[in-house]
């Protein structure tokens, strides 16, 4: 079995429900941290980084 037939690069991950849900979670978290937490708060960085990790994991799956 060649690599071309085993893993085909189609790029259709944006249509997956998991991708759409993770994108919504990221957007809501970003909005929340920008509007309800004080600037310079470490919690903002932690929340956004956690969502970026989730977002990257689901988009490359």
Secondary structure, 3 states (H helix, E strand, C coil): CCHHHHCCCCCHHHHCHHHHHHHHHHHHHHHHHHHHCCCCCHHHHHHHHHHHHHHHHHHCC
